[in-house]
Amino acid sequence: MDWQELTDLTRGQPFVVERVRLAGSGVAVEGSFEPPQLAALGVDDQVFVAAFVRSHGSIKEMERIFGVSYPTIKARLNRIAEQLDFVDTDPAPTGADVVDRLRRGEISVDEALEELGRTR
């Protein structure tokens, strides 16, 4: 079964992967693994996202590839974006992180207190 068949089979419903085998090595891992968010998209949306990445995010290039207008590309990007959770790339430091930085002398006590006050 390839990824397109799996995507068609699941029809956008959440699924869990319970076994993963590394190709060529025979090593298999069993457990409960959530697939990446992009795997939950339909095949057409996965192809669209891949094309968007390959075109370096150029909407003009996407218009050319798919033969549709700027508003159509933007609407599809917005629809796909609504299906994805965004990862916080700059999360607030935990209390342990702040204490560790204080212990290493990277920040002062006042800076540590200020950061700890923001994490509440």
C-alpha positions, 0 to 999 in steps of 0.5 A: 500500500502506498501513501496515496492509498492510505490517504484515500482509505482514511478519508481525512479521518484521524488515524494512528500508525502502530507498526513501522518497519525500516526499509532494507534493515528488517527493523520494526518498531511497534507502538502508537505513533501519530502521523505528521499533520501533512499525512492527514491532508487529502492527496490533492492537498499534499500534492499542492503543498509539495508544489508550493514548497518546490516553488519556494512559496511563489504564488505566481509559480503556483498560478502557472503550475495549476492554471488558476488565479491568485485568489484561488491559490490564496483560498486553497492555502488558507483552507489547508492552513486551517487544517494544520496546527502551527508549532510555536517556534519560540516557546516561553522558557520553563522554570527549570530552563530559567534556573539553569541559565541563572546557575550558569551565570547567563542571566542575573537574578533580576532577569530570572525573576522577570522571565519567571514572572512572564511564564505564569 
